[in-house]
Amino acid sequence: MRIRLHSGVAIACVGLLAFAPVSRAQAQQAPRHIALKSGESTELRNFYFVEHCKSLLKGTPVLDVLEGPAEVTVALKEGPKVPSKCTNRVPGGSVIATAKEIKTAKEAKLTIRLKYNTRIGERQSSSSYIVSLFP
């Protein structure tokens, strides 16, 4: 009788484990696609760093282009932004990509990183894009 009881409990535990939620690593986002012609610019993303709708930034972030075509320049354009779920503007800006003169069509990966100096320490975020360039 005792063996049946223990085996029943063991089977129930294994059954519960089969349906228990499993913690999985977050998948990386697929790169966003953009298309540019010679001389065109586009806004890639906004930047700001807030907590409870109050800015934690201590200066302008540092922008690093980790990978990208020589025909594309990336720059920061400062200006106030309204974070999602907030009503007041906070210091921040936009990341702008500009195509130089393009002689032949091509496609390349663009990877950028922003390093934020905040009141709670240095933070960083990165974004990847597939850039289609056209003359």
Secondary structure, DSSP 8 states (H G I E B T S, - for coil): -HHHHHHHHHHHHHHHHHHS-----------EEEEEETT-EEEEEEE--EETTEE-B-S--EEEEEE--TTEEEEEEE--B--TT--S-BS-EEEEEEE---SS-EEEEEEEEEEEEETTEEEEEEEEEEEEEE-
